[in-house]
Amino acid sequence: MANYRDEGRVAILTLTVMAAADVLQRRAVTKDGSYPAAGSHMYGTTFVDGKSGCELAVDCLGQVPMTAGAAIPEDSLVEVGTDGKFIPLNTGKPVARAITAASGDGATFQGFILPATS
């Protein structure tokens, strides 16, 4: 299991959920511990990999590492894509702002989680 050492994680609020499925770290999850539908709201981002039925630390507010599902420009809004990865905002709900750029699918970038507004 990897950790966030030297990755600039500044979580303001971290909560625990029960993972409903196996999930990877730095991905968007719902309150039930599974990946949200593309374009929808998220509860937060996973702090570490999680196994189904186990407790999972979820960062709900703050600046945290995230996994991109596509190239993301610095300082752009992002939404949830497939498999809990993040993509540039298109027609979905804005869930974070990219602090750093992501080069493409699978790249790690720094994002600031935005509170859900609707």
ZADREN-883942 format. One record per residue (C-alpha): residue number from 1; x, y, z. Coordinates in steps of 0.1 Angstrom, whole numbers. Layout:
N
<vextor n="NUM" c1="X" c2="Y" c3="Z"/>
...
***
This chain:
118
<vextor n="1" c1="0" c2="0" c3="0"/>
<vextor n="2" c1="14" c2="34" c3="-10"/>
<vextor n="3" c1="13" c2="64" c3="12"/>
<vextor n="4" c1="11" c2="102" c3="8"/>
<vextor n="5" c1="45" c2="111" c3="20"/>
<vextor n="6" c1="60" c2="140" c3="0"/>
<vextor n="7" c1="27" c2="144" c3="-20"/>
<vextor n="8" c1="15" c2="176" c3="-5"/>
<vextor n="9" c1="-16" c2="163" c3="12"/>
<vextor n="10" c1="-33" c2="189" c3="34"/>
<vextor n="11" c1="-66" c2="173" c3="44"/>
<vextor n="12" c1="-89" c2="195" c3="64"/>
<vextor n="13" c1="-116" c2="169" c3="70"/>
<vextor n="14" c1="-111" c2="131" c3="68"/>
<vextor n="15" c1="-140" c2="108" c3="75"/>
<vextor n="16" c1="-144" c2="70" c3="76"/>
<vextor n="17" c1="-168" c2="50" c3="55"/>
<vextor n="18" c1="-172" c2="12" c3="49"/>
<vextor n="19" c1="-160" c2="3" c3="14"/>
<vextor n="20" c1="-188" c2="-13" c3="-6"/>
<vextor n="21" c1="-163" c2="-24" c3="-32"/>
<vextor n="22" c1="-125" c2="-26" c3="-37"/>
<vextor n="23" c1="-113" c2="10" c3="-44"/>
<vextor n="24" c1="-80" c2="25" c3="-52"/>
<vextor n="25" c1="-63" c2="55" c3="-34"/>
<vextor n="26" c1="-67" c2="90" c3="-48"/>
<vextor n="27" c1="-101" c2="82" c3="-63"/>
<vextor n="28" c1="-136" c2="97" c3="-58"/>
<vextor n="29" c1="-160" c2="77" c3="-37"/>
<vextor n="30" c1="-196" c2="80" c3="-25"/>
<vextor n="31" c1="-207" c2="79" c3="11"/>
<vextor n="32" c1="-213" c2="41" c3="7"/>
<vextor n="33" c1="-177" c2="36" c3="-3"/>
<vextor n="34" c1="-180" c2="29" c3="-40"/>
<vextor n="35" c1="-171" c2="49" c3="-71"/>
<vextor n="36" c1="-197" c2="75" c3="-80"/>
<vextor n="37" c1="-213" c2="77" c3="-114"/>
<vextor n="38" c1="-194" c2="99" c3="-139"/>
<vextor n="39" c1="-204" c2="135" c3="-136"/>
<vextor n="40" c1="-221" c2="132" c3="-102"/>
<vextor n="41" c1="-212" c2="144" c3="-67"/>
<vextor n="42" c1="-187" c2="126" c3="-46"/>
<vextor n="43" c1="-183" c2="122" c3="-8"/>
<vextor n="44" c1="-146" c2="127" c3="-10"/>
<vextor n="45" c1="-113" c2="111" c3="-22"/>
<vextor n="46" c1="-98" c2="79" c3="-9"/>
<vextor n="47" c1="-67" c2="83" c3="13"/>
<vextor n="48" c1="-55" c2="47" c3="7"/>
<vextor n="49" c1="-66" c2="16" c3="-12"/>
<vextor n="50" c1="-97" c2="0" c3="3"/>
<vextor n="51" c1="-111" c2="-36" c3="3"/>
<vextor n="52" c1="-148" c2="-43" c3="2"/>
<vextor n="53" c1="-163" c2="-45" c3="37"/>
<vextor n="54" c1="-134" c2="-27" c3="54"/>
<vextor n="55" c1="-132" c2="8" c3="68"/>
<vextor n="56" c1="-118" c2="34" c3="44"/>
<vextor n="57" c1="-104" c2="69" c3="51"/>
<vextor n="58" c1="-120" c2="95" c3="28"/>
<vextor n="59" c1="-107" c2="131" c3="25"/>
<vextor n="60" c1="-138" c2="153" c3="22"/>
<vextor n="61" c1="-122" c2="188" c3="22"/>
<vextor n="62" c1="-87" c2="200" c3="16"/>
<vextor n="63" c1="-58" c2="198" c3="-9"/>
<vextor n="64" c1="-52" c2="161" c3="-18"/>
<vextor n="65" c1="-35" c2="140" c3="-45"/>
<vextor n="66" c1="-60" c2="128" c3="-71"/>
<vextor n="67" c1="-59" c2="104" c3="-101"/>
<vextor n="68" c1="-67" c2="119" c3="-135"/>
<vextor n="69" c1="-87" c2="101" c3="-161"/>
<vextor n="70" c1="-75" c2="126" c3="-188"/>
<vextor n="71" c1="-51" c2="155" c3="-192"/>
<vextor n="72" c1="-62" c2="183" c3="-168"/>
<vextor n="73" c1="-49" c2="219" c3="-170"/>
<vextor n="74" c1="-37" c2="237" c3="-139"/>
<vextor n="75" c1="-63" c2="258" c3="-121"/>
<vextor n="76" c1="-92" c2="242" c3="-139"/>
<vextor n="77" c1="-124" c2="227" c3="-123"/>
<vextor n="78" c1="-128" c2="189" c3="-124"/>
<vextor n="79" c1="-156" c2="164" c3="-123"/>
<vextor n="80" c1="-158" c2="127" c3="-116"/>
<vextor n="81" c1="-151" c2="105" c3="-146"/>
<vextor n="82" c1="-151" c2="67" c3="-148"/>
<vextor n="83" c1="-137" c2="45" c3="-120"/>
<vextor n="84" c1="-135" c2="74" c3="-96"/>
<vextor n="85" c1="-109" c2="92" c3="-117"/>
<vextor n="86" c1="-111" c2="130" c3="-123"/>
<vextor n="87" c1="-115" c2="147" c3="-156"/>
<vextor n="88" c1="-119" c2="184" c3="-167"/>
<vextor n="89" c1="-153" c2="198" c3="-160"/>
<vextor n="90" c1="-177" c2="193" c3="-189"/>
<vextor n="91" c1="-214" c2="187" c3="-181"/>
<vextor n="92" c1="-210" c2="171" c3="-146"/>
<vextor n="93" c1="-208" c2="186" c3="-111"/>
<vextor n="94" c1="-176" c2="204" c3="-102"/>
<vextor n="95" c1="-160" c2="185" c3="-73"/>
<vextor n="96" c1="-125" c2="200" c3="-72"/>
<vextor n="97" c1="-101" c2="225" c3="-86"/>
<vextor n="98" c1="-68" c2="213" c3="-100"/>
<vextor n="99" c1="-39" c2="230" c3="-81"/>
<vextor n="100" c1="-14" c2="213" c3="-105"/>
<vextor n="101" c1="-18" c2="199" c3="-140"/>
<vextor n="102" c1="-22" c2="163" c3="-149"/>
<vextor n="103" c1="-5" c2="149" c3="-180"/>
<vextor n="104" c1="-31" c2="123" c3="-188"/>
<vextor n="105" c1="-49" c2="91" c3="-177"/>
<vextor n="106" c1="-34" c2="77" c3="-145"/>
<vextor n="107" c1="-14" c2="108" c3="-136"/>
<vextor n="108" c1="-15" c2="121" c3="-101"/>
<vextor n="109" c1="-23" c2="158" c3="-96"/>
<vextor n="110" c1="-30" c2="180" c3="-66"/>
<vextor n="111" c1="-67" c2="190" c3="-63"/>
<vextor n="112" c1="-87" c2="211" c3="-38"/>
<vextor n="113" c1="-120" c2="194" c3="-29"/>
<vextor n="114" c1="-150" c2="217" c3="-33"/>
<vextor n="115" c1="-180" c2="214" c3="-10"/>
<vextor n="116" c1="-211" c2="200" c3="-27"/>
<vextor n="117" c1="-235" c2="229" c3="-36"/>
<vextor n="118" c1="-265" c2="212" c3="-52"/>
***
